């Protein structure tokens, strides 16, 4: 039986980076919900993308933030707020 599934698993992936776990307003020390998941060396997913997420990305990755954003494959938004969505 031929399978297209990989036979080896890279223990480094997935890598989960918590950019924010909950806050009423974005701050350097505590941001609104946002999680970046590196699923491979060249692919990342963003789970939620609350206000202030780019600032947290920049603080975490510095000048490499553009490289991370170029690897972005999908953004999953789990919920919206009635007072600020279109």
RODO-2510 file (C-alpha; in nm, 4 decimals, decimal comma):
residues 86
     n   res          X          Y          Z
     1     x     0,0000     0,0000     0,0000
     2     x     0,1430     0,3367    -0,1053
     3     x     0,0889     0,6208     0,1372
     4     x     0,1608     0,9888     0,0887
     5     x     0,1899     1,0434     0,4633
     6     x     0,5386     1,1234     0,5927
     7     x     0,7199     0,8338     0,7554
     8     x     0,9144     1,0540     0,9973
     9     x     0,7871     1,3236     1,2295
    10     x     0,9844     1,6399     1,3022
    11     x     0,9695     1,6849     1,6811
    12     x     1,0049     2,0632     1,6409
    13     x     0,6609     2,0968     1,4791
    14     x     0,4027     2,2079     1,5531
    15     x     0,5504     2,5002     1,7434
    16     x     0,2910     2,7119     1,9240
    17     x     0,3599     3,0783     2,0027
    18     x     0,1086     3,2458     2,2333
    19     x     0,0914     3,6109     2,1304
    20     x    -0,1983     3,6848     2,3655
    21     x    -0,4198     3,4801     2,5934
    22     x    -0,6789     3,7325     2,6923
    23     x    -0,7085     4,0964     2,7862
    24     x    -0,9661     4,3720     2,7636
    25     x    -0,7181     4,5930     2,5761
    26     x    -0,3886     4,5106     2,4011
    27     x    -0,0764     4,5666     2,6139
    28     x     0,2886     4,4639     2,5819
    29     x     0,2588     4,2280     2,8765
    30     x    -0,0881     4,0859     2,8078
    31     x    -0,2534     4,0890     2,4675
    32     x    -0,5952     3,9909     2,3391
    33     x    -0,6400     3,6370     2,2056
    34     x    -0,3918     3,5408     1,9343
    35     x    -0,1898     3,2237     1,8694
    36     x     0,0659     3,1558     1,5961
    37     x     0,1259     2,7915     1,4997
    38     x     0,4335     2,6916     1,3002
    39     x     0,3213     2,3715     1,1264
    40     x     0,6417     2,3338     0,9214
    41     x     0,9583     2,5336     0,8507
    42     x     0,7754     2,7268     0,5779
    43     x     0,4116     2,7381     0,6916
    44     x     0,2352     2,9121     0,9801
    45     x    -0,1268     2,9511     1,0876
    46     x    -0,2738     3,2339     1,2930
    47     x    -0,5530     3,1387     1,5316
    48     x    -0,7472     3,4542     1,6084
    49     x    -0,5909     3,7882     1,5403
    50     x    -0,7020     4,0307     1,8050
    51     x    -0,6106     4,3975     1,8127
    52     x    -0,2413     4,4370     1,8921
    53     x    -0,1351     4,1079     1,7324
    54     x     0,1074     4,2685     1,4878
    55     x     0,2778     4,4502     1,7754
    56     x     0,3217     4,1212     1,9597
    57     x     0,4537     3,9555     1,6422
    58     x     0,7080     4,2346     1,6020
    59     x     0,8157     4,2173     1,9673
    60     x     0,8630     3,8396     1,9369
    61     x     1,0278     3,8185     1,5923
    62     x     1,1807     4,1651     1,5486
    63     x     1,3095     4,2302     1,1981
    64     x     1,2142     3,8738     1,0939
    65     x     0,8409     3,9526     1,1274
    66     x     0,8048     3,9978     0,7496
    67     x     0,9454     3,6471     0,6928
    68     x     0,6901     3,5023     0,9349
    69     x     0,4034     3,6896     0,7678
    70     x     0,5130     3,5617     0,4246
    71     x     0,4779     3,2057     0,5609
    72     x     0,1201     3,2706     0,6754
    73     x    -0,1108     3,0114     0,5168
    74     x    -0,4384     3,0826     0,6964
    75     x    -0,6048     3,2922     0,9642
    76     x    -0,8767     3,1292     1,1736
    77     x    -1,1128     3,3711     1,3502
    78     x    -1,3050     3,1861     1,6205
    79     x    -1,5464     3,4622     1,7140
    80     x    -1,6502     3,8206     1,6527
    81     x    -1,7743     4,0913     1,8818
    82     x    -2,0995     4,2685     1,8043
    83     x    -1,9544     4,6079     1,8931
    84     x    -1,6655     4,5988     1,6432
    85     x    -1,7152     4,3929     1,3292
    86     x    -1,8477     4,4715     0,9837
***
